[in-house]
Every structure is written in structure tokens, then in C-alpha cells.
Amino acid sequence: MRNRLLIGTTLALMAGSLLPVLTNVAAQTPASPAYRAPRTPDGKPNLNGIWQTMNTANWNIEPHPAGPSPVRDLGAAGAVPAGLGVVEGGEIPYLPAARTKQQENYANRLKLDPEIKCYLPGVPRSTYQGMPFQIIQSTKHIMLIHEFAGAVRTIYMAEQTEAPADSWMGWSNGRWEGETLVVDTKGFNDRSWFDRAGNFHSDALHVVERFTPRSAETITYEVTIEDPKVFSRPWKMSMPLYKHVERNAQILEFRCVEFVEDLLYGHLRKQPAK
Amino acid sequence: MKPAWASKRAARRRLLGAVAAVVLAASVAAAQTPAPRTPAAQTPSVQTRTYRAPRTADGQPDLQGFWTNSTYTPLERPDGVTKPFYTPAEAEAAIKLAVQRESAQTEPGTTADVHYDFSQFGLDRSQSLYVRSLRTSLIVDPADGKIPPLTDQGKRRTAQRGEEQKKLGGRWDSAESNQLDDRCLIMAGPGPPMMDAGYNSNYHIVQSPGVVMILTEMIHDVRIIALDPSTRSGSPPASSTGDGRMLVDPKIRQWMGVSRGRWDGDTLVVETTNFNAKNPFRGSDENLKVIERFTRVSDDTIEYRFTIDDPTMWTRPWSAESAMKKTVGPIFEHACHEGNFGLYNTLVGARLEEKNAAEDALKKGAK
């Protein structure tokens, strides 16, 4: 009895300490907890469809004002749109040296941002990079197929294993928690970024994503980031995903390798004989 | 057509890009999937089938899982072979010869030597599961097992392509003048039509209502095949998963075209058009239409037939038959471009050789 009381008090205290966190997230992406998604034929919440974010997180996941284009010739077309940020609390809790590295990344972003080289975007950047992605849901596997660079994630719902090696898109195991698809991803390399502002991680990155349907055409997407080599504590992002409702919506090819060959290898081109 | 040594060298070059991923995947496959001892996939398609494919939760024939189309059977019938099927002994001998050719080593100390042992890392096909067949060619129509003759327009187009390639310069002059696989743009696996890729010919099929997805291991290329709603079983999905009746505008051209599927009984029929013709299949052009038929004929075999229809290139359509055998997953990320040191280093090497040659010429001139 006494033990039960103690546990009860502890839980209440924990809930109390979590409360500000929850309100903050809710303020950004109002959830509708009563919503129950349509079911797939095997009885799971149906997330099938083509989804896309509607924010400026790929420019900078932290709050940021509008700014000029990093490439002069692109003028206003390449300028940075302002964004309220998707990081809970506004600021990423970097370790001091890591914040310095992020600032260096930002200063050298045209040379260093893997997106510019058409490299696989990593996670969770692939979600909010700006292009659509399709969720293809089966009982054993849920596939996320991204238009950018044809990036692919396989989420193992059964037969779950540890990552066999490090990779750009990580190794994802998923589970259902009521209405929510929870995806646990590890096994990352240290080469992808979170955005164009140089926000980064190490190979110790651990990402937990929560996909919760909030209406027929929106999903609340929440991410917890953990990386003790780079951040002083775990931190969260949240944003809605919007479903494409056009009848002919489909993922098209964006095979960008072709578009960056001159940038990456142009200096190695054979020069005409003098 | 490329000589055999060229494609083999290309295969080795490709390896330099993504060697770690390749080695991992290949060794996993080799460890888990011993080569079958019995000939398979020699299913003449007009036979009475008693097998009924399992069903997905929404009632589609279930093609899901991990598959390989790795095979030693050539697309075209070899010269000098005049029959469609080998005897089992002849088939064994043909495979043995092919394995020998594939595993032959470059000579150390020569320019051909890339310090890479194709057999050492389990990258030759014979060390993993592969599709065995008594067929002498994948092509079943025309009956001679050969690609039919080009039309006059097809001949002109082929010549024009040769000129365009010449203008780009020698293979090592730039990234753009190099081969598509060396550039990590696309490989033979995803097609369509889907072909043996030399190694890593592995695929993952996932189905959801209205959609069949095929992930190719090579460069993680994905085919999302939207099904014609009228042939779907179960309730139709939300519209955004695509609509089989809708074709995209002919202005939209893609490397892998645009695919639409439907169920014809237990057979998945996929039609693909809207190719950009940058990755010609045996010389095909942008009017190419590929019709594929996937039929699960046993727990571990999908029969795969395809028809190539490009009236501007060939005097008649032609068809081939192959198979996919069930293999063991998972499929690991094949980040080809991200690790393409091979392309970078060969370009650096070519420029260095030119510099050295120019300096040598100067020295000779000075003497």
C-alpha cells in the first residue's frame, strides 16, 4: 500500500516535470487525441499516402529570420524564408564545442552541406527536406520512399535486428503504440546534417520518431534526438505532415547525382590541348 | 555492344564506389543462401498451374519478401547454339564456363590489374543464390533467341548516339563521358525490365492496398507501381497513393519511366512508358514500352516475363522470360554516389597520366 502510494507520487511528480514539455509541443502542433485513423486491412492505423511538410525547417530547424541567398546570382529566388523553428524550446542544447562546429559548418555550408552534393539526407532531415515522400505500409515492413535522391527507409516491424553497419539513413525498427507509429533508428554515420544551417550530429545519433494521425489528412510528427557526443541532453522537434490529396499525386524521380557532377568533378575534366 | 571484358571491368570499377556495403551484403547473402542444386525457373508458362499464391491482408496475390534475379543465363542465345533448351549436363557445363570467366583474375602488374579479386569477396554470382535454367537465352521470342533487327530509323538513331558519345570525349575525359554505372546514376537491376545486375541482384517487394513497391539493392532504386483501381481487391485506398488509370504527361520523362500495374488473375502486369532514353535498354529509345508479368509460381519462385516494344527501334516486339528466387534479407543501404571514390580517383589518375605524358614529351623535345 505504502509502496503503491510512493509509486503514485513519483509518477505524479514525473508527470509534473513532463508537463511543460508536452504543452510546448502541443502549442506547435495541436494534437487531436480523440482522432482514430482508418485502418489498414490488417487492422493498423493507415498511414499510406504521399506526405510533405510545410515549413522552413530544412533551412534551419532553429527559429530564424529571413536572410539573403547564399548564392548571389539566385537573388530573392534563393533567399532564406523566415521560420518559427521546429525545435522544442527554440534552441538545440549543443555542447559548447559542438555549437562552435555548427557555426563553422554554417560559414562553410556551400562546401559542406551534404544536400548540395546530392548525398542521402539522413534522418530526420529526409522528412522535412521539402520534397514529398510516400509511406507504403505492410505488416512486416513500412517503407518511406523520398523523392530527394530516391532516399529509402525500411522500417522493420517484425524480425528486428541491430544495425549491421553504419549508414546514411540509419537502421529503423518500428512498433505501434495505440494510434502512434514509433520508429527507433540507430546505426547512423556522422556525415548527414539536420538542415542547411549546419546543425549536425555524430555517429552516436539515436532518433525516435512518433507518427500520430491527427486527421484524415494530417499526421503529428514528433522526433526525439539523442547524441551525447554533440548534445548536453535529448531534445525534441515536432511538426505536422500534410497529405497530398491530388488524384494523380505521385513520387517523381529526382536523380540529382546527374545535377551535381559538374560541381563535384568538373575540375577534373580533361582540358582541351593547348 | 560492349565486349565482355569491358563490362567486367566496369563491374569492378563500380565496386570501388561502394565496396563496404557490397561486401557486407554479399557475404550475408553467401552465408545465408546456399546455391540450389536443382535447376529451377524452367517453367514453360503455358502449363496448368496448381499453385495458388498466398494472399495479402487486402486479398492481393502476395509477392512480398526478398528476391534475387541473379543468373548466368544470357539475354541473347550464344552464337553457335541452335536450340532453346540445354540438356541438364550442357547447362551445368555452360554455367561452369561462365563462372570461370567471371572469376578469372587480372594479371598483377599490368594496367588491367585493379588489385581486386572478384571471387574473394563473394561477388561472383556463383557464391550466392542464383536462378538456374535450362534455357539457352532469356529471350523466348523471336524463336532464335536474338534481339530482332533494327528498323532503318533505329539504325540512324544508333549511329547518332555513337556520334553524341564521341562528342563527349573518351571515357575518362570527364564524369559525364563515363558509364552510367560508374557514375552511380543507375545500374542494370531496377530496369524496367529488371535484369541481373552482375552482383547484388537483390530486391525487396512490399505491397499495400493499391501499390506494389520494388526496392532494388543497387543504388536503392525504388519502383512504386500504382495499381489500376478496377483490378484492386479490397477497398480502394486514399487517392494520393496514385491512380492506375492516370498517365502522366508525355513531357515528364524519367530514367525508370512511369509504371502502372494491374492484376490479371494472379499475375501482376506492369506497363511502363515515359522513359527519358538516357539509359537505353539494348538500344531502346524514348518510345519504349515495357510490359512485365510477375507470377508467383511457387513459394520460392516468381516467374518474370517481359516484352520490349519500341516500334521506332525494332522491326518487331521481343520478349524474354526469367525468374526471381526467394532469398534472405535484409537489404542494406547501397550509398553508391556518396562513396564514389572510384570515379573521382580514375579522373584524377587520367589527368595525372596526361600531365606525365606532356612532361615526357617536353623532355624529349628538349633533348
Interface residues (C-beta under 8 A of the other chain):
Chain A: T40 P41 D42 N46 N48 G49 I50 C118 Y119 L120 Q134 I136 Q137 S138 T139 K140 H141 M143 I145 G150 A151 V152 T154 Y156 E159 T161 P164 A165 S167 W168 M169 R191 A216 K243 H244 V245 E246 R247 N248 A249 Q250 I251 L252 E253 R255 V257 E258 E261 D262 L264 Y265 G266 L268 R269 K270
Chain B: A20 A21 L24 V28 T56 A57 D58 G59 Q64 G169 G170 W172 D173 S174 A175 E176 R183 C184 L185 I186 H204 V206 Q207 S208 P209 G210 V211 M213 L215 I219 H220 D221 V222 I224 A226 G234 P237 A238 S239 S240 T241 G242 D243 M246 V248 I252 Q254 W255 M256 P330 I331 F332 E333 A335 H337 E338 L343 Y344 L347 V348 A350 R351 E354
